[in-house]
Every structure is written in C-alpha cells, then in structure tokens.
Amino acid sequence: MTDKKQGRFLGEATAFLALFLDNAGVLIFLNAILVFTFNFPAEIVLTHMIPGTAVGVFMGDLIYTWMAVRLKRKTGREDVTAMPLGLDTPSTIGIAYAVLGPTYIVSRDPILTWHVGMATLFMIGVVKIFTSFIGGWIQRNIPTAGLLGSIGGVGLMLLGFLPMIEIFNEAIVGLVALGLIFAALYSRLQFPGRIHGVVAALLVGTGIHFALGWSGCLPEVQPPSWDLHLCLPVFSLDFFKILPHSLQYLPLAIPFGILTIIGGINNTESARLAGDAYRPRDILLTEAVTSLISAFFGGVAQTTPYIGHPAYKKMGATWRYTLATGLLVGVGSLVGLMSLAVSLVPRAVIAPIFLFIGFEIVHQAYRESPPAHSPAVSLSMLPVIASLVTIILGQFLAALNIPANQLPERLQQLHQTLNLLANGFILTGLLWGSLLAFLIDHKAKLAALCAAVCGVLTLFGVIHSVLPTGELYLPWQAAGGAHYQLALAYGILSVILLILTGRTDLQKHSH
C-alpha cells in the first residue's frame, strides 16, 4: 500500500471511528440514564429502544452517503466528503431525563414509557419537517442567545454536572478516563501507536473497571453477557394511542426540533465553505424524515447532521465513513452488537465524553451570540437548573416514598416553585433569552411580545405547568390559581415594556 493510499485509509478509518463512537456514546448514556438513574428495565432499552433508534442513523447515513456520491459524480472531484449524521446528544439526554425517566417513575410501566418516547420523537419529527421550510426565517428572527442558550443549559447541567456525578461514583475509572479524554481533545497530546485518545480512554477505563470488579473492589460490577440476539425493530402504530397524553412534552419537542434544523443550516453552510455544496433542503429533510420514521420502529432519539464536516474533510474522509457508520450502527443493532457495546462500556468511562460535549455546547452558545447578549445566554440557562434539582429531588422522594404533599408547608411551596420553573424548561429558556436579547438591542416591543407569549403559554401549561407531570391543560381545568397569577405577572411585564417603549418614542419625537 502506497503512503498516499495508507493516508487515505487512516483518514477514512479515523473519521469512521469518531462518528461511530459519537453515536455509540449517545446510546450508552441513554441506557445508563434510564437503567441506573431510573431503574428502567434494561431489556426494553437494549431490545426495543436502541434498535428502533438505530434505524434513523442507518437510513440517514445511507442517504447522506448517496448525496456525497451524487455530488462526486456531478463535480468530478474525488475528495467530496459526506455530511456526518448521528444521534443528537442534547435532546437525547433531555428526553431521557425529562420524558422517559419521569414517565416511568409515575407509571412504572416500561412499555407505556417506551411508547411515550416514540410519541415524543414523532412530534419532534413533525416539528422538524415543518421547520425545515422556515428554518432560515427562524434563524434570522429569533435571537441566537435564546436558541442556543437554552440548549447551553442542557449542556452545562445535564451533560456536564450529571456526568460528573457518574465520574465520582467510580472515581478511579472516571478520573483516568477524564484525564485521557481531556488530554486528547483539549491538549491534542499524541498517544502511543497513534491511537486516538478517546479510544485509549475507552480501553483503559473499561479495563480498570472490570479489573476492580473482579478483584472485589467494585462488588456491583457484573460480568458482561456475550450472548448476541437478533433485535429486529418492528413497525408499530401503538404509540398513537397515547399521543394525546404525550402532548405535554410538545414544549420539549418544539425547541429540540428547531435547534437541530438551525444546526443543520449552519452545518450545511460550513460544508459549503469547506468545498462541498449540498442543498440545505435535502440535508434538513433527511434529518427530519429519518427522525420521524425512526419513531415508527421504536426509536426515542432524533438524528441530526453533526457539526465538524470540515474536520472530517481534513482527515481525508469521503463517502465511505458514513456508509460504514450507517451499516455498523444499523446491522450491529440488529444482531445485538450495539446492545453489547452499550452494556459493556461503564458509565464512568463514557461520562467524560459528554462532559466535553456539554462544554462545547456552552462555548458555542456564548461564541455564536453577540458579546452584548451574554446575559441573555446566562438567563436562558436558569430553567435547566430547576429541572436538574427536580430530577435529583424526585429520586430522593421516590426512594423514601414521600409524596410531595406530605412535605412541610414551606417545602411544598418550594417544590411547587421548582416544578413551575422546570416544566417546559427548554421553551422557557428560549423565550427568556430572547426577551433579554431584544431588550439589550433596544427592541422593547419584541421583548414585550416575548413576555406576552410567556403569559399565554403559562395559562395552558406549555411552560410553567402547575401539574407535577408537566401536562398541558385548559386554564379553568387546573386546580389553584398559580397559573393565573404567573400569566398575569407576564402580562404586567409586557404592558410595562410597551409603556416604556411609548415614552421613549415620545421623547425621541420631542427632541
């Protein structure tokens, strides 16, 4: 093999490994969150959710591969690089913590929980198909601080803080893996044999994990099962039965769907600047349709074009790396290889990868927003903190078998306030961040509109639902008057902003 061919092979292999591990990592953490945080039955995750979710990756990567081959034939260039596609990390973690886990805690029915996940993914797919036609308008009119800041909160809290708990739950394994991954991804240190730092962390961390387990230092470590079973995803419409009850998660589906479409627009432009001009509509509809189809086969996580096309191009990747990723994720899930990988790699090893991803999401939120909008980015992250606290508090209350209405009165009020802030947290953060960004830009009328929208959505529980489950409702059907008071508060804020705008306009005319 010539040096040139060897370089191409290594570049293609490195790109494939990076894309495959990204997807495998998302599935590993989805399994870890549900099984170890919420005691969800692992069998449902491994034999139903993962194969169904893999359908979207399989189809999406094959379509992107075909697009790259088509562009290669059209241009006559051999260096065309396919758009990378995989599972969206923030929304997958968000759905695990905010949809699947809470549903299982309330119902204790894994099949019902799985169907709720399918229904939520279906709603995300519908939102994405609609948004793919107006993504450019949304990108131009909604402040970046609101769009990315709300997801930045997910990156900092759900992808940053919660994985740190997993690292310290198994400190020897977790900190070794953390050091190796940070050394590789932040310091670009070279590892022996030119092995990728992430691979080194997976191998070393997993080895230490099982060595400590077999030596008796980690008695909870179970030997992995090497049995492979066919896990065929089955087309199903059963989730339509509970779709009306899943509408409470629409406030999550809308922002997650919008953000991946906006990300797809940005990634397509990034690919164009790198030399590969794909049609944005093709890229966006592919991610939308594959997410939607995945829901019908049991999927619970959406697909999205990954950031980093120029990096894959620099590696020397063409269309082969997406083809290999799609086939391995798809076929591997069918024969149980993906489920084996998910059950084999310990949480403490994969957690540092999500820590890195979380930091990158936060960095992107501040980097892509105008510097003056940094307070708006920070504000949009705050509702996620409330969600984080309710997740942890809910686990304690469930373990102690203490209903929230049996807490002391002061703590009941605190618990209700946390729920108000947490319910619909992504959409709340988007609107809060947009409101402050508009104020910073002296667009008080648009800020007043954001406040008015918050008030209307509060009345119906789309944000700040007064129900612990976060369900939607008609205003007169909800008990108590908390939603009326909060809607009135937003209404007053909106009126104040409009009055101040009017006074400002009069002063300008008088001068």
NORRAKA-V423136 format. One line per field, one symbol per residue. psi: psi as a letter, one per 20 degrees, with the letter a starting at -180 (. if undefined). A space follows every 50 residues. Layout:
psi = ???
This chain:
psi = prhghhgggggggggggggghgghgghghgggggghhjkqphhgghiggg gghhgggggghhghghgggghghghjqijppqppqapogghggghghifg ghghgghkohgggghggghghghgggghgghhijhggghhhpphhgghgh hhggggghifgghhghgihmgggghgggggghhghhikqpqqjkqqhggg ggggghggghghghiihnhipppqpjppqpmppppqjhihhjghiiihjh hggggggghhgghhgghghhhghiionqphhggghghgghgghhhijjqj pqqqpqqjghghghhjqcihhhgggggggghhhgjjghhgghigpqhhgh ghghgggghhggghghgiqqhijhhhgggihghhggggghgghhgghghi loqhijqqgghggggggggghhpkhghghgggggghghghjkmhghghgg gggggghhhjjhqkpiphijqrrqgiipqajhhgghhhghgggggghggh gggggghghh.
